Amino acid sequence: MPNPNRGSCGFQSSEFEQEYDRPSKSQLKREMTALQKLGEELISQSRDRVKSVPMPEDVRDAILECQKIKDHEGRRRQLQYVGKKMRSLEEHEVAAIQKVIDSWHGTSKAETAALHLLERRREKLLADDKALTELLAQHPELDAQRLRTLIRNARKEQAENKPPKAYREIFQILKELEKSASTATPDTGSDTDDETDEE
């Protein structure tokens, strides 16, 4: 008597297994995609940044190798390999990598905002002579003659479509000013600025 019940119970349980199998597969696919994207994010970063991320040596090697490959098909295969390596990581290792990447995004937003501010200041210097007078009043230590020459040269570069040598030099002077100001007030975290450079 109990035998048919047992059989039917066994059938029903396998039905449930099939039913619950599907969501776990899609969940697995989402996780695999997320890990693949994490690998791609690391590949897009500089080699020094990748080397600073806490991860197993073999995973780092796969990422650094992928950065070197220029051939489209070779790179695609290496990307798949990186994805496979990423899936071999423990949960805490993935969390550590994600934490570092999140910190980069926070930093780069701050860096981008700082760079845009400096670019606006430079544009003001080129557009209006009063901006230079104001800058020299705030920073009497600056070489006024050199700045005037650079501004004049930068305007000439723009007018004649020449390489922006003086234009970039003005940016570097403004950047140095910003850096020394942030050193004077240590509560601002602008000391990361020296890693960024003007495009």
C-alpha positions as CSV (number, residue, x, y, z in Angstrom):
1,M,0.0,0.0,0.0
2,P,2.6,2.6,0.9
3,N,4.7,1.8,-2.1
4,P,2.6,3.7,-4.7
5,N,2.5,6.7,-2.3
6,R,6.2,6.6,-2.1
7,G,6.5,6.5,-5.8
8,S,4.1,9.4,-6.3
9,C,5.9,11.4,-3.6
10,G,9.2,10.8,-5.3
11,F,7.7,12.1,-8.6
12,Q,6.3,15.2,-6.9
13,S,9.6,16.0,-5.3
14,S,11.4,15.8,-8.6
15,E,8.7,18.1,-10.0
16,F,9.5,20.6,-7.3
17,E,13.2,20.3,-8.1
18,Q,12.6,21.2,-11.7
19,E,10.4,24.1,-10.6
20,Y,13.0,25.6,-8.3
21,D,15.9,24.8,-10.7
22,R,14.9,27.5,-13.1
23,P,15.2,30.6,-10.8
24,S,18.5,29.3,-9.5
25,K,19.8,29.0,-13.0
26,S,18.8,32.6,-13.9
27,Q,20.3,33.8,-10.5
28,L,23.5,32.0,-11.5
29,K,23.5,33.7,-14.9
30,R,23.0,37.1,-13.3
31,E,26.0,36.4,-10.9
32,M,28.1,35.2,-13.8
33,T,27.3,38.3,-15.8
34,A,28.1,40.5,-12.8
35,L,31.5,38.8,-12.4
36,Q,32.2,39.1,-16.1
37,K,31.5,42.8,-15.9
38,L,33.7,43.1,-12.8
39,G,36.5,41.5,-14.8
40,E,36.0,43.9,-17.7
41,E,36.0,46.9,-15.4
42,L,39.4,45.7,-14.1
43,I,40.7,45.2,-17.6
44,S,39.8,48.8,-18.5
45,Q,41.9,50.2,-15.6
46,S,45.6,51.0,-15.6
47,R,48.0,48.2,-14.9
48,D,49.1,49.9,-11.6
49,R,45.6,50.1,-10.4
50,V,45.0,46.4,-11.2
51,K,48.2,45.5,-9.3
52,S,46.9,47.3,-6.3
53,V,43.6,45.3,-6.1
54,P,43.6,42.4,-3.6
55,M,43.0,39.2,-5.6
56,P,44.7,35.9,-6.3
57,E,47.8,36.0,-8.5
58,D,46.3,33.8,-11.3
59,V,43.3,36.1,-11.6
60,R,45.5,39.2,-11.8
61,D,47.8,37.6,-14.3
62,A,44.8,36.8,-16.6
63,I,43.6,40.4,-16.4
64,L,47.0,41.9,-17.1
65,E,47.5,39.4,-20.0
66,C,44.1,40.5,-21.5
67,Q,45.2,44.2,-21.4
68,K,48.2,43.3,-23.6
69,I,46.1,41.5,-26.3
70,K,45.2,43.7,-29.3
71,D,43.9,40.9,-31.6
72,H,40.0,41.0,-31.4
73,E,39.5,37.2,-31.4
74,G,42.4,36.6,-29.0
75,R,41.1,39.3,-26.6
76,R,37.5,37.9,-26.7
77,R,38.9,34.5,-25.7
78,Q,41.0,36.0,-22.9
79,L,37.9,38.0,-21.7
80,Q,36.1,34.7,-21.4
81,Y,39.0,33.2,-19.5
82,V,39.0,36.2,-17.2
83,G,35.3,35.7,-16.6
84,K,36.0,32.0,-15.7
85,K,38.7,33.1,-13.3
86,M,36.4,35.7,-11.7
87,R,33.8,32.9,-11.1
88,S,36.4,30.9,-9.3
89,L,36.7,33.6,-6.6
90,E,35.3,33.3,-3.1
91,E,32.5,35.7,-2.1
92,H,34.8,37.7,0.3
93,E,37.4,38.1,-2.5
94,V,34.7,39.5,-4.9
95,A,33.5,41.8,-2.2
96,A,37.1,43.1,-1.6
97,I,37.5,43.8,-5.4
98,Q,34.1,45.5,-5.6
99,K,35.0,47.7,-2.6
100,V,38.2,48.9,-4.3
101,I,36.4,49.6,-7.6
102,D,33.7,51.6,-5.8
103,S,36.3,53.7,-4.1
104,W,37.8,54.4,-7.6
105,H,34.5,55.7,-8.9
106,G,34.1,57.9,-5.8
107,T,37.6,59.3,-6.3
108,S,37.2,59.8,-10.1
109,K,34.0,61.8,-9.6
110,A,35.8,64.1,-7.2
111,E,38.8,64.3,-9.5
112,T,36.6,65.1,-12.5
113,A,34.8,67.8,-10.7
114,A,38.2,69.3,-9.6
115,L,39.5,69.2,-13.2
116,H,36.4,70.9,-14.6
117,L,36.8,73.7,-12.0
118,L,40.4,74.2,-13.1
119,E,39.4,74.2,-16.8
120,R,36.8,76.9,-16.1
121,R,39.4,79.0,-14.3
122,R,41.8,78.7,-17.2
123,E,39.0,79.7,-19.7
124,K,38.3,82.8,-17.5
125,L,42.0,83.7,-17.6
126,L,42.0,83.5,-21.4
127,A,38.8,85.4,-21.8
128,D,39.2,88.2,-19.3
129,D,42.3,90.1,-18.2
130,K,40.5,91.0,-14.9
131,A,40.7,87.2,-14.0
132,L,44.5,87.4,-14.0
133,T,44.4,90.5,-11.8
134,E,42.2,88.7,-9.3
135,L,44.3,85.6,-9.4
136,L,47.5,87.6,-8.7
137,A,45.8,89.4,-5.8
138,Q,44.9,86.1,-4.2
139,H,48.3,84.5,-5.0
140,P,51.0,87.3,-4.9
141,E,53.7,84.6,-5.0
142,L,52.9,83.8,-8.7
143,D,55.1,85.0,-11.5
144,A,52.9,87.7,-13.1
145,Q,55.1,88.2,-16.1
146,R,55.3,84.5,-16.9
147,L,51.5,84.1,-16.6
148,R,50.9,87.1,-18.9
149,T,53.2,85.5,-21.5
150,L,51.5,82.1,-21.2
151,I,48.1,83.6,-21.5
152,R,49.1,85.6,-24.6
153,N,50.7,82.5,-26.1
154,A,47.7,80.3,-25.3
155,R,45.4,82.8,-27.1
156,K,47.7,82.7,-30.1
157,E,47.8,78.9,-30.1
158,Q,44.0,78.9,-30.2
159,A,43.8,81.5,-32.9
160,E,46.3,79.7,-35.1
161,N,45.3,76.1,-34.2
162,K,48.7,75.3,-32.8
163,P,49.5,72.6,-30.2
164,P,48.3,73.8,-26.8
165,K,51.6,74.0,-25.1
166,A,51.0,77.3,-23.1
167,Y,47.4,76.3,-22.6
168,R,48.5,73.1,-20.8
169,E,51.1,75.0,-18.8
170,I,48.5,77.4,-17.5
171,F,46.5,74.3,-16.4
172,Q,49.5,72.9,-14.5
173,I,50.1,76.2,-12.7
174,L,46.5,76.3,-11.6
175,K,46.7,72.6,-10.5
176,E,49.8,73.3,-8.4
177,L,48.0,76.2,-6.8
178,E,45.1,74.0,-6.0
179,K,47.4,71.3,-4.6
180,S,49.3,73.7,-2.3
181,A,45.9,75.2,-1.1
182,S,44.7,71.7,-0.3
183,T,47.9,70.9,1.6
184,A,47.4,74.0,3.6
185,T,43.9,72.8,4.5
186,P,44.4,69.0,5.1
187,D,40.7,68.2,5.6
188,T,40.2,68.3,1.8
189,G,41.2,65.1,0.0
190,S,42.6,66.7,-3.1
191,D,46.0,65.1,-2.7
192,T,44.8,62.4,-5.2
193,D,44.8,65.1,-7.9
194,D,48.4,64.5,-8.7
195,E,47.5,61.2,-10.2
196,T,45.2,62.8,-12.8
197,D,46.5,64.7,-15.7
198,E,44.9,66.9,-18.3
199,E,43.5,65.1,-21.4
